Amino acid sequence: MASPYLRVDLRGGSAYGAPQLDVPVRLNTNENPFPPPAEVMESVAEAVGAAHLNRYPDREASEMRAALAGYAGHVPEGTWAANGSNEVLQQICQAFGGPGACAMTFEPSYAMHPLIARVTGMRTVSVPRRSEDFSVDLPAALAAIQSREPAIVFVTSPNNPTGNATSAEVVAELCAAATGVVVVDEAYREFGSSTSQGLLEERANLIITRTMSKAFALAGVRVGYCLTSEELVEDLHLVRLPYHLSALTQAAAVAALSHAEACLAQVAVLIGERDRVIGALGAMGVEVLPSEANFFCFAILRPPAETWRALLDKGVLVRDVSGWGDLGRFLRACVGTPEENDAFLVAMKEVLDA
């Protein structure tokens, strides 16, 4: 029951979150199942130990932003960072949206985009993706942009939960049509080949958000960033809280980025595991959507809720996404360790044979 003091427009809403259950195999939150490599942990421990905790951190996070820019192949002045990509998204909504402005999404997609937009006072409009392949319906998108004039257009690529990417050509058309900013959420960029980064120089209204939670296995550190123009980064300064990035966060991020090659080696393992699991499920007759992320959607003939419960009873936790848009038949699983993936495949075989 909400208190009488809660904002009227937030009453009746639900907080974002996936079930956190203590089971042997947890494949429901798209985490990297591997801890950071040992050399990363050693560097992080050394960097954190040298931090001056009695002093405020670098307000501009200059070293961290330079390291992120170097890794991403962008300029530091056009690179911004915050506590996870969700804080970056919130700052974008605060800076370029605000009360009464319109935010556009393409559903099914990442549930935090409309949630953050609403929390910052924005109106939201959803354009359905194509039901046959969950791609962005470009004609419908362009028509909606013309009629709704959104301040922010959100595109998730690879898309969560479907796993498919949106081409740079489509993003370029969205940027050309939009009078506001276009935000391409590339949280899973390292697991696929598609990116819109090549458009940054020619599309002044483009912002690409990314995270160190997935490829760098730093979900617990909370590091997100975006790549855009220096002008838009200056705008984001207006809404950031003072010293919003702790000295510990900055130290850990810089240390991890110095070992990017080792972290990306783990990504290569996960890509191989993703393809192995998808292939094995296909051989069982399970329908699986193509994915460029560290997760995939799958469906069998029985109702998703029953499949979810049957897998949970066998110690495997996946995500029921059947309530998202046109995903009425699907569940989502992230890629685990080889042992976790083997357990998932065994459980799926038992569910199918039951």
N, C-alpha and C positions, 0 to 999 in steps of 0.2 A: 504494500500500500504506500503510494507516494505521499510525501508530506504536503500540507497546504501551501508551503513556501516554494515548491518547485515551479519552474517556468511552465506556463500553460502548454506551450508547444512541445514540451518534453514529456508531459504526462501520458502514461500508457505505453511508453517506449520500453525497449529491452536493451540491457547492456550487452556489448559484444563479448563473445567468448565461446570457446569449444569445451566440451566435457573434459575434465582433468581427472582421470580414473587411474588407480594403481593397478595396472595390468602388465604382463610380461612384455607385450609388443605394442607400443604406442605409435600409430601411424596416422594421426589425425590432425597434426598442427604444422605440417610442412617444415619441421625442423631439420637441420643437418644432424644425422644420427652419430656422426663422429665428433669427438672432442677436438679442439684445435691441435695441430701437430705439436710435438714436444718442444721444438725450437721456438714455436710461437709462444707457448706458455712460459718458457724461460725468459724470452725477451719482454713479455708483458709483465712478469713478476719483477724483473729488474727495473723496467720503466716506472711501474707503479711505486716501487720502493723508493725511487728517487724523486717522486713528486713532492712539492712543498704544500702540504695540506693546510697549513696555517695561513696561506695566501689565497686570494681569489685566483681562479684559473685565467688563462689568456682569454679575454672577452671575445676576441675575433677568431679564436681557435686556428691561428694562422698556420702553424706547423701541420696540424691535422688536415686542414683544407688543402694545403699544398701537397701532402702525401696522397690524399684522395684524388686530387686532380692529376697527379703524376700517374697513379694507377689507372685511372679512367681515360687518360689521354685528352685532358681538357685544361683550361686555364684556371688557376686558383681564384682569380677574381670572379669567375662565373661558377664557382663551386661553393655550395652552402651545406652545412651539416647541422644535425640536431639529434635529439635522443630518440633514435629509431625513425624509420621513414614515416611513421604515423605522425610524429611531431612536425616533420617537414610538411606533410599534407595539411596539418592543422594551421601552420603558419601561412601556407599558400591560401587557404580559405580565408584567413583573417586579413591578409594583405590584398587579395584580388577579388574576394567575394564580399562577405559581410551581410548584415541583415537585409533581407528582401531580394538579394541577388540570386540568380539561378545557377545551379550546378547540374550538369548533364552527365549521366552514366550510361553504359551499354550493358544491359543485364542478360544473363546472369554474370556477375562480376564480384569484385572484392567488396564485401559488405561495409567496410569502414569508410569508403568514399562517401556514400550518401549519409552515413551516420555522422562523420566529422562535419560535413556540409551543414546538416541540420543543427548540430550542436553550436555551430558558429552563426546560426541565424539565417542560413540560406534556404531557399526553396530548391527542391530537387525534381528533376524530370528524368525518366528512364526510357531509353530507346531499346526495344528488344533486339537481341542478336538474331542472326539467321538460325532457325531451328535445325537446319540440316547439318551445319558444321560449326555453329556458334561463332562465326566470324562477324565483324561489324558490318551491318547493313548500310553501306555507304550512301545510297540514295536517300534512305530514311533518315540517316544521320544528318546529311546536308540540309534536308528539308526542315528537320527539327531545329538545327542551328539557326536557320534563317527565320523561323517563326518564333522561337523562344529567346534568341539572343543571349545564350548563357555567358556568364562571367567566367566560368571554369568548365572545361570539358575534360572528363576523366577517361583515359583509355588504359587498360591493364594489359601488358604484353611482356611475357606470356600471361595469359589471362588466368586468374584464380577465380573459380575452381576448374575451368575446362582445360587449361594447359596449352591452348593454341596461341600463336603470336599474331600480332597485327603488323602488316607490312609498313615500311617507311613511306611507301607511295600513298597508302590510305591516310597515314598520319599527316602527310604533307597537304592533302586535300582538306582535312579537318582544320589544320592551321590556317590555310588560305581562306576558309569560309568563316572562321570564328573571329568575333570582334574582341573576345576575351582571351585568356590563356588556355593552352591545351597541355594537360599534364599526362605524360606517358609514364605509368608506374612499371618500372623494369626491375622489380624486386628479385626476379628469378633470371636475370639477364645471363649469368654465367652458365646456365644449364642449357642454353639454346644458342642459335646463331643470329637471331633477328635483333636489330636495335634501330632506333631512330636518331642516334647520336649524330649521324652525318648531316642531319637537317638543322642543327643548332645555329650554324652561321647564317643560314638563309631564312630561318623562321624565327623572328624576334619574339613571338608569343609562345614558344615551346619551352616546357620545363620537363626534364627527365628525372624521375626519382628512383633511387636505388637504396640498397641496404647492405650492411655487413653481417646481418643475422644468418643468412643462408650459406653462401659460398664460403665465408670466412668462419662459420660456426661460432659466431659471437652474439647469438640471440640474447644471452644474459647480460651483455655489456650495453646494448641499446645504442647502436650507431646507424643513423640513416643520413642520406645526403641527396643533393640534387645537382644536376648540371643544367645550366641555362646561361643567359647573358649577364654581364656585369651589372647592367641597369636593373634587372629583376632581382638580383641578389641584394643590391642596395635597397630595393623596396622591402625585402624580407627583414632587413635590419630594423624596420620600424615596429615590427610586432614581436620580435624575440624578447624573451625575458633577460634581465641582466645576468651575465655569467651562466647562460643556460646549459653549457656543456662542462661537466666537472673535469677537474684535472685528471682524475682517474680514467674517465672515459677517453679523454684526448690522448693520454699516454698509452692506453691499451690499443687504441685504434692505430696510432702511428707505429707501434711495435709490430702489430699484426700485418700491417701493410708492407713492412720490410721483408716479410716472408710470404708474399703473395703466391709465389710459384709453388710452395709446399701446400698452401691451401687449395689452389686450383688443381693440384694433383688429386686431392680428395674428391673434388668436383668430377673429375674424369672417371673416378671409380663409381660415383653415384650415377653418372650418365649411363655407364655400362650396366649397372644394376637395374636402372629404370628400364632399359631396353630388354634386358633379360626377363624381368618380371612381366612386362607387357607381352613379350613373346610367349611366355609360358601360359599366361592367362588366355591368350588367343588360342593356343593349342587345346585348352580345356573347353573352348566354345564360349568364353566370356567376352562380351562386347567391351572394348576399351577405346577411349578417345585418344587420338594422337596427342603427344605432349612434348613441349620444349622446356618443361620445368622439372622440379624434383618431386612431382606428384602426378597423379593421373586419375581420371574418372572411369568407373567401370560399372557394368550392369549385368544382372542375370534375370531370369524370368520371374523369380519370386519377388514379392514386394521389398523395397529397399530397407524398410524398418525391420523386417524379419531377417534379412541378410545381415544387417548391422548387429542385431541381437545374437544371431547364431555365431558370428565371428567373435563377438565379445565373450560369449560363453566359452570359446576356445582360447581366450586370452589375447585376442587381437582387437585393438581399438582403431577403427577407421572413422571417417566423417560422413554423416548422412547429409547430403546436399540436395536431396530430392525436393526440398521446398524452395530452391533457388531457380526462379525463372522457368525455363523449359526442361530442367534437369530432373523431371519427375521420376525417372527410372534409375537414377545414378547414385552411387556412393563415391567418395574420394579417398585415396590412400596416398601417403607420401612414401618416398623411397627410404627404406631403413638400411641397416647393416646387412651384409649377405646372410647372416644367421636369422635376423628378423624377417627378411624377405622370404627365406626358405620356410619359416614358420607360417607366414601369411599364405604362401602357396599351398602348404599342407592343409591349413585350415580351409581355404577356398575349395580344395579338392573334396574335403570331407563334407562341406556344405552342399556342394553340387551332387554328391553321391547320396546324400540323406533322403 
